[in-house]
Amino acid sequence: MTMPVPIASGMRLTPSRLNRPTSYSVRSTASQTGVGTTETLSLTVPSVTFKAGWAYEVQIRGLVYGTAAAQALFRVRKTNVAGTDWGEFGRVRCESTSAGTSAMANGSIVLLRSATTDLTAAVALTIVASSGTVNVFANAASPRYVVVRPCGFASEYAGCGVEVN
């Protein structure tokens, strides 16, 4: 015999909470080198389904080095380098021309799907140098990556994220 589970006062059980959307990720153990002043694709999460009414956190990580004082700008776009700009992670200054003294590029942004329908799209991480060239170091012990994970209802992040369409 199955016993019912009591629900605490004020607690809501909804199908969207019980059916949490999928997390997605892509990683590379290969370095990306010679990125210049033209925005370039860095990593792509090929097919992300943004569920209606959900918020997603996009996290990135990479070790940046290159032309001294150059800045690397990471951006997340829909599909590819020409796709809709969904947000940028800010500039990371190259403090060194060596991978051994690289600067850490990491951060997160929130993407919202407030619409009543799901959207499936590739999530593209791009990179561009302010001048000279930048590189993103990676190896088996220190991969560069993008993670897209559900973080709650879109309404909970109103004003803090970017709508995906």
KETORLO-708812 format. One record per residue: residue number from 1; x, y, z of N, C-alpha, C, CB in turn. Coordinates in pm, whole numbers, plus 50000, padded with zeros to 5 digits. Glycine has a CB too. Layout:
// residues N
{NUM, {X, Y, Z}, {X, Y, Z}, {X, Y, Z}, {X, Y, Z}}
...
//
This chain:
// residues 165
{1, {50084, 49883, 50000}, {50000, 50000, 50000}, {50089, 50124, 50000}, {49904, 50000, 50122}}
{2, {50060, 50218, 49913}, {50135, 50342, 49904}, {50070, 50447, 49993}, {50144, 50391, 49758}}
{3, {50152, 50510, 50073}, {50101, 50615, 50163}, {50120, 50750, 50096}, {50174, 50611, 50301}}
{4, {50022, 50839, 50104}, {50039, 50973, 50047}, {50144, 51052, 50125}, {49904, 51049, 50047}}
{5, {50213, 51137, 50054}, {50314, 51222, 50115}, {50251, 51356, 50146}, {50439, 51238, 50023}}
{6, {50257, 51401, 50272}, {50197, 51531, 50305}, {50276, 51646, 50241}, {50191, 51550, 50458}}
{7, {50206, 51749, 50202}, {50269, 51867, 50144}, {50262, 51978, 50248}, {50201, 51910, 50010}}
{8, {50377, 52036, 50277}, {50384, 52144, 50376}, {50302, 52264, 50328}, {50531, 52186, 50402}}
{9, {50250, 52337, 50420}, {50171, 52455, 50390}, {50252, 52553, 50305}, {50124, 52523, 50520}}
{10, {50195, 52599, 50196}, {50262, 52695, 50108}, {50348, 52632, 50002}, {50346, 52787, 50190}}
{11, {50375, 52502, 50011}, {50459, 52435, 49911}, {50373, 52397, 49790}, {50527, 52308, 49972}}
{12, {50429, 52420, 49671}, {50358, 52386, 49549}, {50431, 52275, 49477}, {50343, 52509, 49458}}
{13, {50357, 52177, 49431}, {50414, 52076, 49342}, {50350, 52097, 49206}, {50389, 51929, 49396}}
{14, {50430, 52133, 49110}, {50379, 52157, 48976}, {50451, 52067, 48878}, {50395, 52306, 48936}}
{15, {50390, 52034, 48767}, {50455, 51947, 48670}, {50591, 52000, 48624}, {50365, 51928, 48550}}
{16, {50606, 52132, 48608}, {50734, 52184, 48561}, {50844, 52167, 48666}, {50719, 52331, 48523}}
{17, {50811, 52168, 48793}, {50911, 52142, 48897}, {50948, 51994, 48899}, {50858, 52186, 49036}}
{18, {50848, 51909, 48877}, {50874, 51766, 48879}, {50948, 51721, 48753}, {50743, 51689, 48894}}
{19, {50927, 51791, 48643}, {50989, 51756, 48516}, {51097, 51857, 48480}, {50884, 51748, 48404}}
{20, {51196, 51866, 48566}, {51305, 51963, 48547}, {51369, 51944, 48409}, {51412, 51947, 48659}}
{21, {51393, 52054, 48337}, {51457, 52043, 48205}, {51599, 51985, 48213}, {51461, 52180, 48139}}
{22, {51649, 51949, 48100}, {51781, 51889, 48086}, {51892, 51993, 48096}, {51790, 51815, 47954}}
{23, {52007, 51951, 48148}, {52130, 52031, 48144}, {52209, 51989, 48020}, {52216, 52013, 48276}}
{24, {52287, 52081, 47968}, {52367, 52055, 47848}, {52508, 52106, 47873}, {52305, 52124, 47723}}
{25, {52605, 52044, 47808}, {52742, 52094, 47819}, {52825, 52049, 47700}, {52807, 52047, 47951}}
{26, {52929, 52123, 47678}, {53030, 52085, 47580}, {53163, 52128, 47638}, {53003, 52151, 47438}}
{27, {53264, 52045, 47616}, {53398, 52077, 47667}, {53500, 52039, 47562}, {53426, 52003, 47801}}
{28, {53615, 52100, 47574}, {53724, 52070, 47483}, {53854, 52067, 47562}, {53732, 52173, 47368}}
{29, {53937, 51969, 47531}, {54069, 51961, 47592}, {54175, 52014, 47496}, {54102, 51817, 47633}}
{30, {54129, 52068, 47384}, {54220, 52128, 47285}, {54222, 52280, 47302}, {54178, 52090, 47140}}
{31, {54338, 52339, 47299}, {54350, 52485, 47307}, {54296, 52549, 47180}, {54496, 52527, 47331}}
{32, {54250, 52671, 47192}, {54209, 52751, 47076}, {54313, 52861, 47064}, {54062, 52809, 47091}}
{33, {54377, 52872, 46948}, {54487, 52967, 46934}, {54465, 53063, 46818}, {54618, 52892, 46914}}
{34, {54533, 53177, 46828}, {54536, 53273, 46719}, {54407, 53345, 46690}, {54578, 53206, 46599}}
{35, {54323, 53368, 46790}, {54198, 53440, 46768}, {54229, 53589, 46758}, {54095, 53413, 46884}}
{36, {54189, 53649, 46648}, {54217, 53791, 46624}, {54097, 53879, 46651}, {54263, 53811, 46482}}
{37, {54089, 53989, 46577}, {53986, 54090, 46600}, {53856, 54063, 46526}, {54039, 54225, 46560}}
{38, {53844, 53945, 46467}, {53719, 53902, 46406}, {53655, 53800, 46500}, {53742, 53842, 46263}}
{39, {53530, 53823, 46537}, {53461, 53731, 46627}, {53464, 53589, 46570}, {53315, 53776, 46651}}
{40, {53504, 53494, 46655}, {53528, 53356, 46613}, {53452, 53260, 46704}, {53678, 53325, 46615}}
{41, {53404, 53152, 46646}, {53337, 53050, 46724}, {53438, 52980, 46814}, {53267, 52948, 46632}}
{42, {53403, 52963, 46942}, {53490, 52894, 47036}, {53437, 52755, 47066}, {53504, 52975, 47165}}
{43, {53313, 52745, 47113}, {53249, 52618, 47143}, {53101, 52628, 47110}, {53269, 52578, 47292}}
{44, {53039, 52516, 47073}, {52896, 52515, 47045}, {52829, 52400, 47118}, {52871, 52504, 46893}}
{45, {52721, 52431, 47190}, {52633, 52329, 47245}, {52528, 52309, 47137}, {52570, 52370, 47389}}
{46, {52528, 52194, 47067}, {52453, 52182, 46942}, {52302, 52192, 46947}, {52486, 52057, 46882}}
{47, {52236, 52143, 47048}, {52090, 52141, 47046}, {52035, 52152, 47187}, {52038, 52013, 46978}}
{48, {52007, 52273, 47229}, {51954, 52300, 47362}, {51804, 52327, 47349}, {52027, 52420, 47431}}
{49, {51725, 52258, 47429}, {51581, 52286, 47432}, {51553, 52372, 47555}, {51497, 52154, 47435}}
{50, {51518, 52497, 47527}, {51479, 52591, 47633}, {51330, 52569, 47657}, {51510, 52741, 47594}}
{51, {51296, 52514, 47771}, {51158, 52482, 47804}, {51081, 52611, 47839}, {51152, 52381, 47921}}
{52, {50958, 52615, 47796}, {50871, 52730, 47824}, {50865, 52758, 47974}, {50730, 52705, 47769}}
{53, {50886, 52885, 48010}, {50873, 52926, 48149}, {50995, 52902, 48236}, {50759, 52858, 48208}}
{54, {51106, 52861, 48178}, {51226, 52829, 48257}, {51339, 52928, 48235}, {51274, 52689, 48224}}
{55, {51424, 52940, 48335}, {51548, 53019, 48327}, {51665, 52922, 48323}, {51561, 53119, 48449}}
{56, {51769, 52960, 48251}, {51888, 52877, 48236}, {52013, 52960, 48265}, {51895, 52816, 48093}}
{57, {52105, 52901, 48336}, {52234, 52966, 48360}, {52334, 52909, 48260}, {52282, 52944, 48508}}
{58, {52405, 52998, 48193}, {52512, 52958, 48102}, {52644, 52991, 48171}, {52500, 53030, 47962}}
{59, {52726, 52890, 48193}, {52855, 52906, 48259}, {52966, 52876, 48158}, {52867, 52812, 48384}}
{60, {53074, 52953, 48168}, {53189, 52929, 48080}, {53316, 52923, 48164}, {53200, 53039, 47971}}
{61, {53420, 52861, 48105}, {53551, 52857, 48169}, {53657, 52841, 48060}, {53560, 52741, 48273}}
{62, {53767, 52912, 48077}, {53882, 52900, 47989}, {54000, 52979, 48045}, {53848, 52949, 47846}}
{63, {54119, 52945, 48004}, {54241, 53015, 48047}, {54295, 53095, 47929}, {54349, 52913, 48101}}
{64, {54299, 53227, 47943}, {54330, 53317, 47833}, {54472, 53373, 47843}, {54229, 53431, 47830}}
{65, {54541, 53373, 47731}, {54671, 53439, 47719}, {54686, 53485, 47575}, {54790, 53343, 47762}}
{66, {54786, 53567, 47548}, {54805, 53614, 47411}, {54887, 53741, 47408}, {54672, 53638, 47343}}
{67, {54861, 53824, 47308}, {54932, 53950, 47294}, {54915, 54030, 47423}, {54880, 54030, 47171}}
{68, {55025, 54076, 47479}, {55021, 54150, 47606}, {54922, 54265, 47598}, {55161, 54204, 47643}}
{69, {54837, 54277, 47697}, {54736, 54382, 47714}, {54616, 54365, 47621}, {54799, 54516, 47690}}
{70, {54614, 54265, 47534}, {54494, 54240, 47454}, {54383, 54193, 47547}, {54521, 54134, 47341}}
{71, {54261, 54216, 47508}, {54147, 54171, 47588}, {54065, 54072, 47506}, {54060, 54291, 47633}}
{72, {54024, 53964, 47571}, {53938, 53865, 47508}, {53795, 53890, 47553}, {53984, 53720, 47542}}
{73, {53704, 53897, 47459}, {53562, 53914, 47489}, {53489, 53786, 47450}, {53502, 54038, 47414}}
{74, {53423, 53725, 47548}, {53342, 53605, 47523}, {53196, 53648, 47516}, {53364, 53497, 47634}}
{75, {53124, 53590, 47420}, {52983, 53624, 47400}, {52908, 53494, 47374}, {52964, 53726, 47282}}
{76, {52782, 53486, 47415}, {52698, 53372, 47382}, {52593, 53418, 47282}, {52632, 53310, 47510}}
{77, {52578, 53339, 47176}, {52487, 53373, 47067}, {52398, 53253, 47032}, {52566, 53419, 46943}}
{78, {52289, 53282, 46967}, {52204, 53176, 46914}, {52268, 53123, 46786}, {52059, 53228, 46887}}
{79, {52294, 52997, 46779}, {52336, 52922, 46662}, {52483, 52938, 46622}, {52252, 52962, 46549}}
{80, {52530, 53062, 46594}, {52666, 53081, 46541}, {52710, 53226, 46561}, {52671, 53042, 46391}}
{81, {52824, 53264, 46502}, {52877, 53400, 46523}, {52788, 53509, 46466}, {53013, 53411, 46461}}
{82, {52700, 53475, 46372}, {52610, 53574, 46314}, {52473, 53574, 46383}, {52592, 53548, 46165}}
{83, {52454, 53485, 46481}, {52324, 53470, 46546}, {52294, 53579, 46647}, {52316, 53338, 46613}}
{84, {52174, 53576, 46697}, {52127, 53672, 46796}, {52221, 53674, 46917}, {51983, 53639, 46841}}
{85, {52260, 53794, 46959}, {52348, 53811, 47075}, {52265, 53792, 47201}, {52417, 53952, 47074}}
{86, {52296, 53687, 47279}, {52224, 53660, 47402}, {52298, 53710, 47525}, {52199, 53512, 47415}}
{87, {52418, 53760, 47509}, {52488, 53816, 47625}, {52638, 53802, 47617}, {52439, 53751, 47751}}
{88, {52707, 53886, 47693}, {52852, 53877, 47695}, {52902, 53862, 47838}, {52916, 54001, 47629}}
{89, {53020, 53806, 47849}, {53077, 53774, 47979}, {53180, 53876, 48025}, {53141, 53638, 47974}}
{90, {53198, 53982, 47950}, {53296, 54084, 47987}, {53432, 54053, 47928}, {53306, 54096, 48139}}
{91, {53522, 54146, 47943}, {53656, 54132, 47884}, {53755, 54076, 47986}, {53706, 54267, 47830}}
{92, {53841, 53989, 47936}, {53949, 53933, 48018}, {54080, 53980, 47957}, {53941, 53774, 48026}}
{93, {54160, 54047, 48036}, {54287, 54103, 47988}, {54396, 53996, 47988}, {54330, 54223, 48076}}
{94, {54467, 53988, 47877}, {54581, 53896, 47867}, {54698, 53958, 47941}, {54617, 53867, 47718}}
{95, {54736, 53896, 48048}, {54847, 53945, 48129}, {54980, 53886, 48083}, {54824, 53913, 48276}}
{96, {54973, 53787, 47996}, {55094, 53716, 47958}, {55081, 53657, 47819}, {55126, 53607, 48059}}
{97, {55194, 53631, 47758}, {55198, 53564, 47629}, {55216, 53413, 47646}, {55309, 53621, 47541}}
{98, {55211, 53366, 47770}, {55236, 53226, 47801}, {55114, 53161, 47866}, {55358, 53213, 47893}}
{99, {55086, 53035, 47827}, {54976, 52961, 47889}, {55002, 52939, 48037}, {54957, 52827, 47819}}
{100, {55127, 52934, 48076}, {55162, 52910, 48216}, {55122, 53021, 48310}, {55308, 52888, 48227}}
{101, {55099, 53140, 48258}, {55056, 53252, 48342}, {54930, 53317, 48283}, {55170, 53357, 48356}}
{102, {54838, 53232, 48240}, {54716, 53280, 48176}, {54617, 53336, 48278}, {54650, 53167, 48096}}
{103, {54521, 53411, 48227}, {54414, 53467, 48312}, {54291, 53379, 48299}, {54381, 53615, 48271}}
{104, {54217, 53365, 48408}, {54097, 53281, 48407}, {53979, 53357, 48350}, {54066, 53231, 48549}}
{105, {53914, 53298, 48251}, {53789, 53352, 48198}, {53678, 53260, 48246}, {53792, 53363, 48040}}
{106, {53596, 53309, 48335}, {53481, 53231, 48378}, {53370, 53326, 48416}, {53517, 53137, 48497}}
{107, {53251, 53276, 48412}, {53136, 53360, 48447}, {53008, 53292, 48409}, {53146, 53495, 48380}}
{108, {52898, 53361, 48434}, {52769, 53305, 48399}, {52672, 53418, 48363}, {52712, 53220, 48514}}
{109, {52576, 53383, 48281}, {52466, 53473, 48248}, {52338, 53390, 48255}, {52485, 53540, 48107}}
{110, {52225, 53457, 48266}, {52096, 53389, 48274}, {52019, 53415, 48145}, {52015, 53437, 48398}}
{111, {51969, 53306, 48087}, {51882, 53313, 47970}, {51742, 53271, 48012}, {51936, 53223, 47852}}
{112, {51642, 53343, 47964}, {51503, 53319, 48002}, {51421, 53276, 47882}, {51442, 53445, 48065}}
{113, {51332, 53181, 47906}, {51234, 53144, 47805}, {51096, 53165, 47867}, {51253, 52994, 47756}}
{114, {51049, 53292, 47861}, {50920, 53328, 47920}, {50804, 53291, 47830}, {50917, 53476, 47950}}
{115, {50831, 53263, 47704}, {50726, 53227, 47609}, {50656, 53098, 47653}, {50784, 53211, 47466}}
{116, {50540, 53073, 47596}, {50461, 52955, 47633}, {50496, 52832, 47551}, {50315, 52985, 47618}}
{117, {50594, 52845, 47462}, {50639, 52732, 47381}, {50789, 52709, 47404}, {50610, 52756, 47231}}
{118, {50833, 52587, 47379}, {50975, 52555, 47389}, {51050, 52610, 47269}, {50996, 52402, 47400}}
{119, {51179, 52628, 47284}, {51267, 52671, 47175}, {51389, 52580, 47175}, {51309, 52822, 47189}}
{120, {51422, 52523, 47061}, {51543, 52443, 47048}, {51639, 52516, 46956}, {51511, 52300, 46993}}
{121, {51761, 52537, 47004}, {51862, 52610, 46927}, {52000, 52571, 46975}, {51841, 52762, 46939}}
{122, {52098, 52592, 46890}, {52237, 52576, 46931}, {52277, 52698, 47013}, {52332, 52559, 46807}}
{123, {52364, 52677, 47111}, {52420, 52785, 47191}, {52567, 52796, 47153}, {52401, 52761, 47347}}
{124, {52604, 52910, 47097}, {52740, 52931, 47048}, {52816, 53026, 47139}, {52739, 52984, 46904}}
{125, {52933, 52983, 47185}, {53024, 53071, 47259}, {53124, 53125, 47159}, {53095, 52996, 47378}}
{126, {53135, 53257, 47153}, {53230, 53319, 47060}, {53336, 53395, 47138}, {53157, 53413, 46961}}
{127, {53443, 53426, 47069}, {53553, 53502, 47129}, {53608, 53598, 47024}, {53665, 53406, 47183}}
{128, {53654, 53713, 47071}, {53717, 53810, 46984}, {53823, 53884, 47066}, {53612, 53911, 46923}}
{129, {53933, 53921, 47000}, {54040, 53996, 47066}, {54021, 54144, 47040}, {54179, 53949, 47017}}
{130, {54053, 54227, 47140}, {54045, 54372, 47122}, {54156, 54421, 47030}, {54053, 54443, 47258}}
{131, {54268, 54351, 47033}, {54383, 54380, 46946}, {54473, 54258, 46948}, {54460, 54509, 46993}}
{132, {54563, 54248, 46852}, {54655, 54135, 46849}, {54581, 54003, 46842}, {54744, 54137, 46970}}
{133, {54630, 53905, 46917}, {54565, 53774, 46920}, {54552, 53723, 47064}, {54644, 53672, 46835}}
{134, {54452, 53641, 47084}, {54433, 53575, 47213}, {54421, 53425, 47190}, {54306, 53630, 47287}}
{135, {54453, 53350, 47295}, {54446, 53205, 47293}, {54370, 53158, 47416}, {54588, 53141, 47287}}
{136, {54304, 53044, 47404}, {54235, 52985, 47519}, {54300, 52848, 47541}, {54078, 52973, 47496}}
{137, {54375, 52837, 47650}, {54446, 52713, 47681}, {54347, 52608, 47731}, {54557, 52737, 47786}}
{138, {54375, 52482, 47697}, {54298, 52370, 47751}, {54382, 52244, 47741}, {54163, 52353, 47676}}
{139, {54361, 52152, 47833}, {54417, 52018, 47825}, {54326, 51925, 47905}, {54566, 52014, 47878}}
{140, {54366, 51799, 47919}, {54280, 51701, 47988}, {54251, 51741, 48133}, {54345, 51564, 47984}}
{141, {54347, 51802, 48198}, {54329, 51841, 48338}, {54261, 51977, 48354}, {54463, 51844, 48409}}
{142, {54253, 52054, 48246}, {54197, 52188, 48253}, {54120, 52220, 48124}, {54309, 52291, 48276}}
{143, {54003, 52157, 48106}, {53928, 52181, 47982}, {53864, 52319, 47979}, {53821, 52075, 47966}}
{144, {53836, 52367, 47860}, {53751, 52486, 47844}, {53611, 52433, 47820}, {53802, 52580, 47725}}
{145, {53509, 52504, 47870}, {53375, 52448, 47857}, {53265, 52552, 47860}, {53352, 52349, 47966}}
{146, {53146, 52505, 47821}, {53020, 52579, 47832}, {52919, 52482, 47895}, {52970, 52633, 47691}}
{147, {52848, 52528, 47996}, {52742, 52450, 48060}, {52614, 52533, 48055}, {52780, 52410, 48208}}
{148, {52505, 52471, 48011}, {52373, 52535, 48011}, {52285, 52450, 48101}, {52313, 52548, 47863}}
{149, {52241, 52508, 48213}, {52162, 52429, 48308}, {52041, 52507, 48355}, {52249, 52386, 48428}}
{150, {51929, 52438, 48375}, {51810, 52506, 48427}, {51836, 52553, 48570}, {51687, 52413, 48422}}
{151, {51786, 52672, 48602}, {51810, 52725, 48737}, {51682, 52770, 48806}, {51908, 52840, 48730}}
{152, {51567, 52754, 48743}, {51441, 52791, 48807}, {51340, 52843, 48707}, {51464, 52894, 48914}}
{153, {51231, 52894, 48759}, {51130, 52953, 48673}, {51178, 53086, 48617}, {50997, 52972, 48749}}
{154, {51144, 53115, 48492}, {51182, 53242, 48430}, {51130, 53360, 48511}, {51128, 53249, 48285}}
{155, {51012, 53348, 48570}, {50955, 53458, 48648}, {51039, 53492, 48771}, {50813, 53423, 48692}}
{156, {51116, 53396, 48820}, {51202, 53420, 48936}, {51325, 53503, 48900}, {51246, 53286, 48997}}
{157, {51354, 53514, 48771}, {51472, 53587, 48724}, {51435, 53708, 48639}, {51562, 53493, 48644}}
{158, {51313, 53752, 48647}, {51268, 53867, 48569}, {51360, 53986, 48593}, {51122, 53904, 48604}}
{159, {51406, 54048, 48486}, {51494, 54163, 48497}, {51640, 54128, 48516}, {51450, 54249, 48608}}
{160, {51671, 54001, 48532}, {51810, 53958, 48554}, {51867, 53879, 48437}, {51819, 53873, 48680}}
{161, {51786, 53849, 48340}, {51832, 53765, 48229}, {51793, 53820, 48094}, {51778, 53627, 48243}}
{162, {51830, 53745, 47992}, {51805, 53783, 47854}, {51706, 53682, 47796}, {51939, 53788, 47769}}
{163, {51598, 53731, 47733}, {51501, 53643, 47671}, {51560, 53575, 47549}, {51376, 53722, 47633}}
{164, {51536, 53445, 47536}, {51578, 53372, 47417}, {51459, 53355, 47325}, {51640, 53234, 47454}}
{165, {51476, 53394, 47201}, {51371, 53384, 47099}, {51428, 53326, 46973}, {51308, 53521, 47071}}
//
